[in-house]
Amino acid sequence: MFERPQSGELAILVHASADGAPDETERDEFALLARSAGAVVVGEVISGRKRPDPRYFIGAGKFDELKRAIAEQSAELVISSAELSPSQERNLERALECRVLDRAGLILDIFAQRARSFEGKLQVELAQLRHLSTRLVRGWTHLERQKGGIGLRGPGETQLETDRRLLGNRITKLKSRLAQVDGRRAMNRRNRDRAEVPTVALVGYTNAGKSTLFNALTDAGVYVRDQLFATLDPTLRKLDLPDGSGVILADTVGFVRDLPHELIAAFRSTLQETREADLILHVIDASDPHRWQRVRQVNTVLKDLDADRVPQIRVYNKIDLMDRTPRIASNRDGEGRAVWLSAATGEGVYMLLDAICHRLRRKTLHGRMYLEPSQGRLRAILFEMGAVLDEESAGDGGWNLELKMAETDLHRFIKREKLAPDVLEPLSVPVPGTSVEKAS
């Protein structure tokens, strides 16, 4: 029986997927992921198989090629770009006699290395344990042994069953601790809402320069390095705007193609800052030839988080690598919708600050809202806010309210009470030069 080695970073990359061989862009990103985890890539195998082999995922010919590459390079690790089933990982490890990891396991390992805060470490450990819980049938021989020896003989529970039980207990404890952390984070968000301090969230594909921009705007001193997932832990700082107002700027974890489901679930509370934000700054590496693919992938994740309705400014970063000058693109109402800048040199940052000011300025909305008879509490809140201009009783016992209120106040009200984004029916438009955007 194969005993799984615990060390060794000389790696052979297996580029494969269920849709055929990955393209060059996907292979380059996967190699960069491996190096970010500390692996030394000594060889690559590219598989164009469209139908995965149930035993090894790759076919017999590619398996032989992989085995030869391991022997020639004395490799200690095989990393597959395709998602492997637990049995496929076990079969490959036994046949190749080296560690085998798939893309999800690789990203989880990177996150484990980068997490620094208490919350970040809890989230990563939870994601790892969820991933491991389906993989306790792998190449560790001790997991298949019966307990034995003096003082160890018991009711016949195998080591594998014991590990599963202990794993479940640990997952339960982690969920409880994260629930407490999430409660404190939610309380902080409520305090910011009461203080009417808007939140601006930085999102983007990993290595697009979010943390560099965060430092340029706030002097926060967040760790920055040219690698994937350089920073994981969310950071919040106050940002003073040119008009004298202030916002809370949130730096979030970077996104990547095919982010493991375990990570999305574990980091959902952290990514809540994005969903609850008043404005999103979508940071894009303007020098990346595949930037439009990255943009689509980030927008897909935002949609999964129900954050796709939050107003957004696209920030095209790294123009210093393209010898381009900073500029801003505005919509027909004069609001900045895209800014070209360099976070590393500071060029164009002032344009972004102006764009944030214009997007968050208090616009007064005038409209009509219907409340059901069971929503009397919401009616009282709106009266307390001084937003009600007129009120009519509806035939079913509800109310038709004519409201006039700041767009930011409406936005927070809708988020806090979990109402539909189009709950306010516009009766008139704001002063010319502004626009009405549906709150989300």
N, C-alpha and C positions, 0 to 999 in steps of 0.2 A: 504494500500500500504506500502511495506517495505521501511523504511528509512535506507540507507546504513551507517553503523557505520564507524567512521573515525579513530578509534584506536583499539588496541588489537593485541597481537603478539602470543597468545597461538594457535598453529596451528595443524590441522590434515592433514597429507599428503595422497593424493590419488594417488597410483602408478598404472597407466593404460596407455595403448597405443592402437593404431588402429591395432597393430600386436599381440595383446595378452598381458599377464602380463609381465612387464619388468623383466630382470634378476637381480641378487643381485648387480652386479656392477652398473647398472643404478640406482637402488634404493638407494645405498649408496651415489652416486654422487648427486642425487636429494636431499637427506637429508642434505648433506653438503652445497648445494646451499641455502637451506632454512635457515640453521643456519648462513650462511654467510650474509644473509639479516637481521639477528637479530631475526628470528622467534624462539620460544620455542616449539619444537616438542613434543606434548603430546599424539600423537596417529597416527597410519598408517592404511590405508585400501588398500588392494591389489586386483585389479580387473583383471581377465583373459579374459574378454570379447573381442572377435575378431571383432565383428561388433558393432560400437558405437551406442548407443541409441540416436535418433535425439533430444530427449528432455533434457536428463541429461548427455549424453555420457555413464555413467555407468548404469547398469541394476537396476531393482526395488529392488532386494535383497541387492545389495551393497549400494544402496541409503538408505535403512532402516538401514543397519549396520553403515553407515556414520552418519546418524541422531542420532542414539543411542550414538555413540562415542562423538559427539559434546555435547550432554546433559550430559554424564557422566564426561567429562573432562572440561566442561564449556569453550569449545574452541570458539575463536572469529574469526578464519580465516581458510579457507580450501584452500589448494594449490594442484592443479592437475598437474601431470607430463605430461599429454596429452594436446595438443593444443585444447582449447575450442572455439566454435563459440560464437559470442556475445549473441545470443539467449540462448545458453546453460548456459553461465555465469549468465544471467539474471534469467533464470528459477531456477538454483541452489540457487542463492542468495535469491530469494523470498521464495522458499520452505524450505531452511535451516535457513533463517533469520540470516545470517552472511556473511562476505565478502568472495568472491571466486576469486581466482587468478590462472592463468595457468603458465606454465613454462616460456613462453615469458615475461609475466608481471613480474614474479619473477626476471628474469635476468635484465630486464629494471630497476627494483627497486634497485638492487645491483649496477648497473652502476650509477644510480642517486646519491647513497650514496658515491661512490668512486671518482667521477669526481672532479678535483681540478682546472684545468686550465680553462681559458675563453673558449678556443676552445672545451675542453672536455665537459663542461657544455652545450654549444650550441648543440653539437652533441647528447648528451643524451636527452636533451629536445626535439629536433627534432624527435628522435626515439620514445620517449614517446607519443608525439602528433600524430604521424602517427599511432601508435598502438591505441591510444584513439579515433581517428577519426572514427574507425569502431565499437566503443563500446559506442556510445552515446545513446544506447537504453537499458541501464542497469537499475539498481535498484534505481536510484536517482529520487524520485518523483517530485522534483522541475523542472526537465527537461521536464516534460509532461504538465506543467501548462501553461495556457494562461496568458500573462501579464495583470495585473489588478490593480485597485487602482487609487487614484487621481494622475494625472500627468503621469501615466504609461500606460494608454490606448492608443493603437496605431493602426497600420494597420492590426492587427490580427496575428502578428508574434509570434509563440510559443517560449518558452525559449529554447527548443531543437534546433529550427532553428537558433536562435540567437547564441547559443553556437557553432553550426557548422560553421557559418559565421566567428565568431571571431577566431575559431580554424584555419580555412583556412588562415585568415589574418596573424596569428602568424607564421604559417608554412612558408608562403611566406617570411616574414621578416627574419626568421632563415636561410632559404636557401640563402638569399642575404648576410647575415653576414658571413656565412660559405664560400660562394664563395670568399669573400674578403680575409678571412684567408687562403683559399686554394691558392689564387693567390700569397700571400706572401710566402707560403711554396714552391710553384713551383719556385718562383724567387730564393729562397735560394738554391734549388736543382740545378738550372742553374748556380748559382755562384760556387757551389762546383764542378760541371762538368767542368767549365772553369778553375778552379784552379787545376783540375785533382786530386781531393781528393776522393778516393774511399769511398763508403758507405757500412757498414756491418750491417745487420739487425738481431736482436734477435727475433725469433719466437718460439712458442711452446704451448703445452696445458697449460691451466691455472694451477698455483701452481706447475709448473715444476722447478721453481727456476731461471727464467729469470732475475728478478730484483736483486737477490742475486749475480748472475754472473756478471751483469752489474756493480754493486758496486765493486765487486772484481777486475774488469778490469780497472775501471775508477775512483774509489773513489768518485762516484757521490752523495752518500748519499740518493739514492732513497728509498722511503718507502718500507719496506719489512715486511711481516707477513705471517704466515702459514694459509692462507685462500684463497678461490677462488676470483679472480679478485681483489687482494690487490692493484694493481696499474692499472690505465687506461690511464692516460695521457702519450703520447709519449715523450721520453726524448732523446736528442741528445748530445753526448759528444765526444771530440776528444780523440782518443786512439793512443798512441805512441807504435810502434812495435819494436821488438828487432833489426831489420835491420836499424833503424833510420827513417823509413818512418812513416807517420801518416794516420789514417783513421777516418771517422766519424762513431761512433757506435750508433745505434738507438734501443732503447728498446720499443717494441710495446705491444699492448694489447694482453692478452692471449686468446687462442681459447678454445672453449668448444663444446661438441656435440650439434647439433641442435641449433646453434646460431641464434637468431631471425633475420629474413630478414630485419626488420627495423633497427637493429643495424649495420648489414653489410653495408646497404646503407648509414647510417649516418656517419659511421667511414671509409668510402671508401677513403676519402682524407688522413686520418691518415695512413691507411694501404698502401697508395701509396708509402710510404717510403720502404716498403717491396718489392713491384713490381719493383721499380727503383733501388734497391740495386745491388751492384756488387757481393755480397756474402751474403748468409743466414746462420746463425748459428741456427740450429734446436735443441733447448734444450729439452731433454727428461729426465723424472724422471726414472732413472735406477732401483730404488727400487720399482717402481709400477709394480705389477704383470700383469697389463693390459696395459702395455706400448705400445705394438704393435697396439692395438686398437686406442690408443691416437695418435700414429704416423700416422696411416691411416686417422684419422679424421683431423689432422692438414694439411696433404698433400691435402686433399679434399678442404679445405678452400683456400690453396695456389693456387690450380688449378682454383678455382672460381675467384681469384684475378688476374689470368694470371701471377702468380709469380712462377709457377712450373718449368720454364726453367732456373731460376737463379741458378748458382752453389751453392751447399749446403754442409756444414759440420755438421754431427750429433754430438751433445755434450751430452753424457750420464752423467747426473749430479747425485749428492747425493750418490756417492760410499761410503761415510763415513757411511751410514746406512747399507751397505752390507759387510763391512770389506773387500773391494777389493782395490787393488793398482791402481794408475793411469797408463794409457797406451794410445798409439795411434795406430790406424790401418791405413795403407797407401794403395793406389792403386798401380798398377804395374809400374806407373811412379814416385813413391816415394812421391806423394802428400797425405797429411793427409785427410782422408775421414770421420774418426770418432775418437773422443777423449773421454776417460773416466776420469772424474775428480770430485772434490768436491768444489763447489763454496763457501760453508760455511767455509771450512778449508783452502782453497787455494791450495790443492794438485792437481797437474796436470794442473794448469792454464797456466804455462809456456809452456806446450806442445801445448795448444790451440793457444797461441800467435805465436809459431813457425809454426803451421799448417796454420794460417791466412797469415803469411808472404809468405809461399810457394805458396798458392793458388792465391795470388794477385801479385806475382812477375811479372814483365813486360816480357811477352813472345812475341817474334816477329813472326808474321804470314805473310806468303807469299801466295798470291792468286790472282784470277782474278775476276773482278766485271763488270757486264754489267749495263750501265745506259741508260735510254730511252732519246729521244731528249728533253723531257720536264723536265729532271732532270739536266739541266745545272748548277743550283745552287749547287747541291751536288758535281758535278765535280770540281767546283771552290773551294769548301771547302776542298776537298781531296788534291788539289794542294797546298792550303795554309798550310795544315798539313804536307806537304813534304812526302806524302805517295805514290805518283805516280811514278813508275819506267818506265813505258812504256804505250803508248796509241795508239789504232788503231780505226779508224772510222768504225762503223757498217753500213751495207747496208741500214738500215732504218733511218739513221741520228743520231743514238745513238753512244755510245762509249764503247769499251772494254778496261778496265783499268787494268794494272798489278800493284798490290799494295803490299807494304811491310810496316807493321805498328804494333805497340804494341797491344796486345790482349785487354788490358784495353781501349785503344783509340778506337778500333773498336767497343767494347761493348757499349761505351758511344755514339758513332756515330750512331749505329743502334737504340739505345733507343731514342735518341733525334729526329731522322728523321723518326722513326716508320717504319723501314724496316724489311724485313723478316730475321729471325735469320741466315739462311743459304745463305745470299746474297753474301758472299765471297766464291768462289770456290777454295779450297786449291790447290796450285801447288807444295808445298813442306812442309815438317814437320819441327818443330823447332829443336833446338839442342837436341841430345839424353839426356833423363833424364827429359824432359818436355813433356807435352801433349797438343794437340789441343782440346779444348772443344768448342762446338758451342756457340757463344755469344747469349745472350737472352735479 
